[in-house]
Structures are given as C-alpha cells and as structure tokens.
C-alpha cells in the first residue's frame, strides 16, 4: 500500500474553512454555536486558530484557502497500544483456538509469544521493516497520526534493539509520531526456562540501560500475569525504568486479577492495558494516580473472552478510557482503529463520545502526548482528519469502510484535498 509521508507531502498551511468540528474533541478560540461552520488556521505546520468561520481574524484573511465542504473534522487518531513489529504470523494458532485450545494451553505448548520470538529473531531489520510498513500504512490511511510500537518479540538485547530500531525507522519513513515501548519482560525466552529471576536481572541491568542510552525507549511495559511475570518481577523492572527517568505502563489483569494495576498506579503508570479482571481497588488506585485505562476489544474478541472490563466502575470513578487496536500476530491482528471504536461500543458498551475520546484525547494521554495530540486546539501541531460523514456517531457506527477524506499529519496533507 502506497502512503504519502509527511516529509514530502504538500503543506497544510492556510485556512481550512466550512468545517464541522466533532463535539468534545476541540478547544476553540471563540465559542462555536451548534451547527456553526468552523475554520482551522495552520501556519508553519501548527494550528494557530480554531473557531467560527464567521469570526476568522483579519490577520489570517490573506492566507491560502482550503474548502472544507462541510466535512466533519476530528483530531488525528492515536493508536496507543500496538506490537506492530514482528516476524511471521500466527494464523495456525487462531485455528487451534477455534478448535478449543485456550490461550494458556497454546502458550505452554510452545506457541503464543514465543513462536513470534523465534520468527522475529530469524528476521533481519530490513525484513521486519518491510513486513511492518504495510501494517502501519493501513492504520495511517484511516487517520492515525500517532502510534505506540512495543518491542517484546526479541527477548534478547540484539533482537529487542532490532525491533525498536525498526519502530524508529517507521516513524521517520512515514512521518508519523511513534512512541517506542520496551517490553523486554513480555515472556520468558526459551534459553531462560526455569530462570525467571536471571532473565529479569538481565532486562533491568543490561537490556534496558543499553537501549535507553541509544535513545530507543520512550516507555517501559511488562506483561504481569500468571503465564508471564510476577508482581515482584514487575516492580523490579519498574524500578529500573524509573532510575533512568522512563515512564512505565502495564499489561494488567488480562487473564486474572494479579493486583498489577495497583502496583502500576503506585509507580505513576501512564496506563494499564487490557484490565478485564480489574478490581475496584485497582480502579481506585488508577483514579488516584491519573492512570489511563486502555481497552483492547480486539483481543477480547479474538480470544472469545466473556469477562468484561469493569466499564461502569471506571466510568463512575472518572478514569479516562482509551481504546486501541493492540495489533499483534497472536490475539489481535487488527488494522482498523475505527473498528476497535465500534467494538468498544458494541462489546464493552462505551458511549460514542467515550469511544471517540478513547481513540483521540485519552489515547494521547496514555502515550504522554496530551500536549500535542488527541485534540484540535491552537498551539498544537496540525494533526487532523476530515471525514465524509454527517455526524460524529458514524465514526463508531460504520465498519469495513474508511470514510477519511483528508488527513493532515505533522502539518502536511498526506491524503486527499
């Protein structure tokens, strides 16, 4: 799939007029009346003014004009949890699961994450880049303007480095904001079978410091679960990250209530992700810490899970809820963030405004990007999408359809107009 990058695409500078702004996803310089046409002013790749077209300041009257044609405008979408860089695929495991095997049974039989580790270790950096490029392009073509990419399929310094280098390279090649997350504590590599503590020591004392020194790590994650790493091991990794000044996040409470969310909240985690088995204590701890709950309906769907995340408890506590693809080869081979918004509504019972905030504002917060992404507001880099839709609810309503008409990413028109 060919996709324009924001280093060679035309500039978006000028006045974008006759737009409809999606409710709740913008901050205007002058209040907009309901159904009032809006304008966005872009200069130097930055949004300079947002407000009613009728109130456009004279200072901007001479700028180039971009006709909005009444299109719906939202911030660029944010995919805040992906495992986009990996070797191979695991369609065979999908078939096994349909035949009755559980996630844990597949993992203990040598499948699961470890099978992706073998394929990733065998692939060169160029091969990993070539495989990931069309996946990322598909997400960008639907309006994603910022994305997280985790490591965790290398489980050795040279291979974790390879994944993270590819993630950085993807961001440069396509001109998109990529946040890299070191997930060395994703699974126990085969060569460390029965030596979990030795591997965690390696992650903390060698792998993380080396990768951080190379500028490859924006955040640190751990898979805290019965088939992965314990609370004590998770805390050890968190402590190592925080000594280096790197924020943390957690795969928490996906298969059982390990108390990981409470631990993550104590360490000021950006997010806790999956959280199907999150307790009220965990909800309360996340609220107090300002930690985002990242909902991953694609994995819930693929695993045919029946244990819903505690949506009502999160809602009542005011914990921000993000929604992401969790793109990975085993449990969520999803390449549509809009489909995840639909699933968040249909499977998890989010409202449309919650789902749309979940793939924009709250997703940006989960990546530490609240000041630059997830909201249309003056002073931010120009990352927005114009949709050929009558109302914002259609973003969560349609699936199997891409209504993105124009995409502006990092101040460049990478699709449309």
C-alpha positions in Angstrom: 0.0 0.0 0.0 1.5 3.4 -1.0 1.1 6.0 1.6 2.4 9.6 1.5 4.7 10.6 4.3 4.6 14.0 5.9 8.1 14.9 4.8 7.3 15.1 1.1 3.5 15.8 1.1 2.2 19.3 0.4 2.0 21.8 3.3 -1.4 22.2 5.1 -0.7 25.9 5.8 -3.7 28.1 5.2 -7.3 28.5 6.3 -9.4 25.3 6.4 -12.9 26.7 6.3 -16.5 25.4 6.3 -15.8 22.5 8.6 -17.9 20.8 11.3 -15.9 20.1 14.5 -16.7 16.8 16.3 -18.2 17.6 19.7 -15.8 17.3 22.7 -12.7 16.9 20.6 -11.7 20.5 20.1 -10.9 23.7 22.0 -11.9 26.8 20.1 -10.5 30.3 20.4 -14.1 31.7 20.1 -17.2 29.6 21.1 -19.0 27.8 18.4 -22.7 27.7 18.2 -24.4 24.4 17.4 -24.0 23.5 13.7 -21.9 26.7 13.1 -19.3 26.3 10.4 -15.8 26.3 11.8 -12.3 27.2 10.5 -8.8 26.0 11.3 -5.8 28.1 10.6 -2.5 26.3 10.0 0.8 28.2 9.8 4.3 26.6 9.9 2.6 23.2 10.4 0.9 24.4 13.6 -2.7 25.1 14.4 -2.9 28.8 15.1 -6.6 29.4 15.4 -9.8 27.4 15.8 -13.2 29.0 15.8 -16.3 30.1 13.8 -15.6 30.8 10.1 -17.6 34.0 10.6 -15.1 35.2 13.2 -11.9 34.5 11.4 -9.4 37.2 12.5 -8.3 39.6 9.8 -4.7 38.7 10.3 -5.4 35.4 8.5 -7.6 36.7 5.7 -4.8 36.7 3.2 -3.8 33.1 3.7 -4.4 30.3 1.2 -7.9 28.7 1.5 -8.8 25.0 1.7 -12.5 24.4 1.2 -13.8 22.1 3.8 -17.2 21.5 2.1 -18.9 20.8 5.4 -16.8 17.8 6.2 -16.5 16.6 9.8 -13.2 17.4 11.5 -11.6 15.4 14.3 -8.1 15.3 15.8 -5.8 12.8 14.2 -6.4 9.3 15.7 -4.0 7.8 18.2 -3.3 4.1 18.5 -1.8 3.8 21.9 -1.1 0.1 22.2 0.5 -2.0 19.4 3.0 -4.7 18.8 3.4 -3.7 15.2 7.0 -5.0 14.5 7.4 -8.8 14.4 8.3 -11.7 12.2 5.9 -14.3 10.8 2.2 -14.6 11.8 0.1 -17.0 13.9 -3.0 -17.9 11.8 -2.4 -21.5 12.8 -2.9 -20.7 16.5 -6.1 -18.9 15.6 -7.3 -22.2 14.1 -6.2 -24.1 17.2 -8.1 -21.7 19.4 -11.3 -22.2 17.3 -10.8 -25.9 17.8 -10.9 -25.5 21.6 -7.3 -24.7 22.8 -7.0 -22.0 25.4 -4.6 -19.0 25.4 -2.6 -20.6 28.2 -2.6 -24.1 26.6 -1.2 -22.7 23.4 1.4 -20.7 25.3 2.5 -23.8 27.3 2.7 -25.9 24.2 5.4 -23.6 22.8 3.1 -21.3 20.8 2.0 -17.9 21.7 4.5 -15.1 22.2 7.5 -17.5 22.0 6.6 -18.6 18.4 6.7 -14.9 17.4 10.0 -14.6 19.2 11.5 -17.3 17.0 10.3 -15.7 13.8 11.4 -12.2 14.9 14.9 -13.4 15.9 15.2 -15.0 12.5 14.3 -11.9 10.6 16.7 -9.1 9.6 16.0 -5.5 10.4 15.1 -4.8 6.8 12.7 -7.8 6.7 11.0 -6.6 9.9 10.7 -3.1 8.4 9.3 -4.4 5.1 6.7 -6.5 7.0 5.6 -3.7 9.3 5.4 -1.0 6.7 2.1 -2.0 5.1 0.6 -2.6 8.6 1.4 0.9 9.6 0.3 2.3 6.3 -3.1 0.7 6.7 -3.5 2.4 10.1 -2.3 5.8 8.8 -4.7 5.6 5.9 -7.6 5.6 8.4 -6.4 8.7 10.1 -3.9 7.6 12.8 -1.4 10.4 13.4 0.4 9.0 16.5 1.1 5.4 17.4 2.9 3.3 20.1 5.1 0.4 18.9 6.3 -2.1 21.5 9.2 -4.5 21.4 8.9 -7.8 23.2 9.4 -10.3 20.4 13.2 -10.3 20.6 13.7 -11.1 24.3 17.5 -10.6 23.9 19.4 -7.4 23.6 20.3 -7.6 19.9 16.7 -8.5 18.9 14.9 -6.1 21.1 17.2 -3.4 19.7 16.3 -4.5 16.2 12.6 -4.1 16.9 13.0 -0.7 18.4 15.2 0.5 15.6 12.6 -0.6 13.1 9.9 1.3 15.1 12.0 4.5 15.0 12.7 3.9 11.3 9.0 3.5 10.5 8.3 6.9 12.2 10.9 8.6 10.1 9.9 6.9 6.8 6.2 7.8 7.1 6.5 11.0 9.0 4.3 9.9 11.9 4.8 10.3 15.7 6.0 6.9 17.0 6.3 6.3 20.7 8.5 3.3 21.4 7.9 1.0 24.4 10.5 -1.5 25.7 8.6 -4.7 26.5 11.6 -7.0 27.3 9.5 -8.5 30.1 6.9 -9.9 27.7 7.6 -13.6 28.1 10.4 -15.8 29.3 12.7 -16.7 26.5 13.4 -20.5 26.0 17.0 -20.2 26.9 15.9 -18.9 30.4 13.4 -21.6 31.1 13.2 -22.1 34.9 15.4 -19.0 35.4 12.9 -16.2 35.5 14.8 -14.1 38.0 18.0 -14.3 36.0 16.1 -13.0 32.9 14.5 -10.1 34.8 18.0 -9.2 36.1 19.2 -9.2 32.5 16.3 -6.9 31.4 17.0 -4.5 34.3 20.8 -4.4 34.4 21.8 -4.8 30.7 19.0 -4.6 28.2 17.1 -1.5 29.4 20.1 0.7 30.2 21.7 -0.1 26.8 18.6 0.6 24.8 17.8 3.7 26.8 21.3 5.0 26.2 20.7 4.6 22.4 17.6 6.7 22.6 15.3 3.8 21.7 13.0 3.8 24.7 10.1 6.2 25.4 8.4 4.0 28.0 8.7 0.6 29.6 6.0 -2.1 29.8 5.7 -5.5 31.5 3.2 -8.4 31.0 2.2 -9.1 34.6 0.3 -12.4 34.6 0.4 -16.0 35.7 2.0 -17.1 32.4 4.4 -14.2 32.4 5.9 -12.1 35.2 5.1 -11.8 38.9 4.3 -8.6 40.8 7.8 -8.7 42.4 9.4 -9.1 39.0 7.3 -6.3 37.5 8.2 -3.9 40.3 11.9 -4.7 39.7 11.5 -3.6 36.1 9.6 -0.5 37.0 12.3 0.5 39.5 14.9 0.1 36.8 12.9 2.2 34.4 12.3 5.0 36.9 16.0 5.1 37.8 16.5 6.1 34.2 13.6 8.6 34.2 11.5 6.5 31.8 7.7 6.3 32.4 6.0 2.9 32.8 2.8 1.2 31.7 1.5 -2.4 32.3 -0.3 -5.3 30.6 -2.5 -5.7 33.7 -5.3 -8.0 34.8 -6.0 -9.6 31.4 -6.4 -13.2 32.5 -6.7 -12.8 36.2 -6.5 -10.2 39.0 -2.9 -10.1 39.9 -3.0 -6.7 41.5 -0.9 -5.3 38.8 -2.9 -2.2 38.3 -2.4 -1.2 41.9 1.3 -1.7 41.6 1.4 0.3 38.3 -0.6 3.1 39.8 1.9 3.3 42.8 4.6 3.9 40.2 2.6 6.6 38.4 2.0 4.5 35.3 0.8 6.2 32.1 -1.7 3.4 31.5 -2.9 -0.1 32.5 -4.0 -2.1 29.5 -6.4 -5.0 28.9 -7.8 -4.9 32.5 -10.7 -7.3 32.0 -10.2 -8.6 35.6 -9.5 -5.2 37.2 -10.8 -4.9 40.8 -12.4 -1.9 42.4 -9.2 -1.4 44.4 -7.4 -1.2 41.1 -9.9 1.2 39.7 -9.5 3.4 42.7 -5.7 3.3 42.5 -5.7 4.3 38.9 -8.1 7.2 39.5 -5.8 8.5 42.3 -2.7 8.2 40.1 -4.3 9.6 36.9 -3.5 6.4 35.1 -5.4 5.7 31.8 -7.3 2.5 31.3 -6.6 1.2 27.8 -9.3 -1.1 26.5 -8.4 -3.6 23.9 -11.6 -5.1 22.4 -9.7 -6.8 19.5 -8.0 -9.2 21.9 -11.2 -9.7 23.8 -13.0 -10.5 20.6 -10.3 -12.8 19.2 -9.9 -14.7 22.4 -13.7 -15.0 22.6 -13.4 -13.7 26.2 -16.6 -13.3 28.3 -15.2 -11.4 31.2 -15.9 -7.7 30.5 -13.7 -4.9 31.8 -15.3 -3.0 34.7 -16.5 -0.2 32.4 -19.2 1.2 34.8 -16.7 1.3 37.7 -14.1 3.1 35.5 -16.8 5.5 34.3 -18.1 6.2 37.8 -14.5 6.8 39.1 -13.7 9.2 36.2 -10.8 7.1 35.0 -10.1 8.0 31.4 -10.6 5.1 29.0 -8.6 4.8 25.8 -9.2 2.3 23.0 -6.5 0.7 20.9 -6.0 -2.0 18.3 -3.5 -4.0 20.3 -2.2 -5.0 16.9 -0.3 -8.2 17.4 0.1 -11.5 15.5 -1.5 -13.7 18.1 -4.5 -12.2 19.8 -5.5 -9.1 17.9 -4.4 -9.0 14.2 -6.4 -5.7 13.8 -5.5 -2.9 11.4 -8.5 -0.6 11.9 -8.8 1.7 14.9 -12.3 2.7 13.8 -13.3 -1.0 14.0 -12.0 -1.0 17.6 -14.1 2.0 18.4 -17.1 0.1 17.1 -16.2 -3.0 19.2 -15.7 -0.8 22.3 -19.3 0.4 21.9 -20.9 -3.0 21.0 -18.8 -5.3 23.2 -17.9 -3.0 26.1 -20.9 -0.7 26.0 -19.0 2.6 25.7 -21.0 5.5 24.5 -20.0 7.1 21.2 -18.4 10.2 22.9 -16.4 7.8 25.1 -15.2 5.7 22.2 -14.2 8.8 20.2 -12.3 10.3 23.1 -10.8 6.8 23.5 -9.1 6.9 20.1 -8.0 10.5 20.4 -7.7 12.5 23.6 -7.4 9.7 26.1 -5.2 7.6 23.8 -2.8 10.6 23.5 -2.7 10.8 27.3 -1.8 7.1 27.6 1.3 7.9 25.5 2.3 11.1 27.3 1.2 13.1 24.3 -1.6 15.2 25.8 0.0 18.5 24.9 0.5 17.7 21.2 -2.1 15.1 20.0 -5.7 14.0 20.5 -7.4 17.4 20.5 -7.9 20.1 17.9 -6.6 23.3 19.6 -4.4 26.3 18.8 -0.8 25.9 19.5 -0.6 22.2 18.6 1.0 20.5 15.6 -1.6 20.2 12.8 -2.8 16.6 13.1 -6.4 16.3 12.0 -8.8 14.3 9.8 -11.7 15.4 7.6 -14.4 12.7 7.3 -17.1 12.4 4.7 -19.7 11.8 7.4 -22.8 13.7 8.5 -22.3 13.1 12.3 -19.6 12.0 14.7 -21.5 8.9 15.7 -20.8 7.4 12.2 -17.2 7.0 13.2 -18.2 4.3 15.6 -21.2 3.1 13.5 -19.7 2.0 10.2 -17.2 -0.8 9.9 -15.4 -2.3 6.9 -15.4 1.3 5.5 -12.9 4.1 5.5 -14.6 7.5 5.4 -11.4 9.5 5.9 -11.4 12.1 3.1 -8.4 14.3 4.0 -5.6 13.6 6.5 -3.3 16.3 7.8 -0.3 14.8 9.7 2.5 16.9 11.1 1.4 19.9 9.1 1.3 18.1 5.8 -1.6 16.9 3.6 -0.9 13.1 3.4 -4.3 12.1 2.0 -6.9 14.0 -0.1 -7.5 17.6 -0.8 
